[in-house]
């Protein structure tokens, strides 16, 4: 079996959602989203929120991505 085929099969096993997306594209000619994002409501300290917003704005950071990162660390 060639290296390319082996790599392709390995990729399909590791990331079946990508293969499903390719199948969907083949069928609809539209690229589906791989990750869906959900808006949530949280109640947190206003002072901390304002400082965090300013920090992210000053550093050019995405607040949602930072919160996601810490949520993921918490569950892992």
C-alpha positions as CSV (number, residue, x, y, z in Angstrom):
1,X,0.0,0.0,0.0
2,X,1.4,3.4,-0.9
3,X,2.4,5.9,1.7
4,X,-0.3,8.4,0.5
5,X,-3.1,5.8,0.9
6,X,-1.8,4.8,4.3
7,X,-1.7,8.4,5.4
8,X,-5.2,9.1,4.0
9,X,-6.7,6.1,5.8
10,X,-5.0,7.1,9.0
11,X,-6.3,10.6,8.6
12,X,-9.9,9.3,8.1
13,X,-9.6,7.2,11.3
14,X,-8.2,10.1,13.3
15,X,-10.6,12.7,12.0
16,X,-13.8,11.2,10.6
17,X,-15.5,14.6,10.7
18,X,-13.2,15.8,7.9
19,X,-14.1,12.9,5.7
20,X,-17.8,13.5,6.4
21,X,-17.3,17.2,5.5
22,X,-15.8,16.2,2.2
23,X,-18.7,13.8,1.5
24,X,-21.1,16.7,2.3
25,X,-19.2,19.0,0.0
26,X,-19.4,16.4,-2.8
27,X,-23.1,16.2,-2.3
28,X,-24.0,19.9,-1.8
29,X,-21.0,21.8,-3.2
30,X,-21.0,23.8,0.1
31,X,-18.3,23.5,2.7
32,X,-19.8,22.7,6.2
33,X,-18.5,24.2,9.4
34,X,-16.2,21.9,11.3
35,X,-16.8,23.5,14.7
36,X,-20.0,25.2,15.8
37,X,-19.9,27.9,18.4
38,X,-22.5,28.5,21.0
39,X,-23.3,31.8,22.7
40,X,-23.6,31.6,26.5
41,X,-24.5,33.9,29.4
42,X,-22.3,34.2,32.4
43,X,-22.5,36.2,35.6
44,X,-19.0,37.4,36.7
45,X,-17.5,40.2,38.6
46,X,-17.8,43.5,36.6
47,X,-14.4,44.8,37.6
48,X,-12.7,41.6,36.5
49,X,-14.7,41.6,33.2
50,X,-13.7,45.2,32.5
51,X,-10.0,44.5,33.2
52,X,-10.1,41.3,31.1
53,X,-11.7,43.1,28.2
54,X,-9.1,45.9,28.4
55,X,-6.3,43.3,28.6
56,X,-7.6,41.4,25.5
57,X,-8.1,44.6,23.6
58,X,-4.6,45.9,24.4
59,X,-3.0,42.6,23.5
60,X,-5.2,41.9,20.5
61,X,-6.5,38.7,22.0
62,X,-9.9,37.0,21.5
63,X,-11.7,36.8,24.8
64,X,-13.8,33.7,23.7
65,X,-10.7,31.7,22.8
66,X,-9.0,32.4,26.1
67,X,-12.1,31.4,28.1
68,X,-12.4,28.2,25.9
69,X,-8.8,27.4,26.6
70,X,-9.3,27.6,30.4
71,X,-12.5,25.7,30.2
72,X,-10.8,22.9,28.3
73,X,-7.9,22.9,30.8
74,X,-10.4,22.5,33.6
75,X,-12.1,19.5,32.1
76,X,-8.9,17.7,31.0
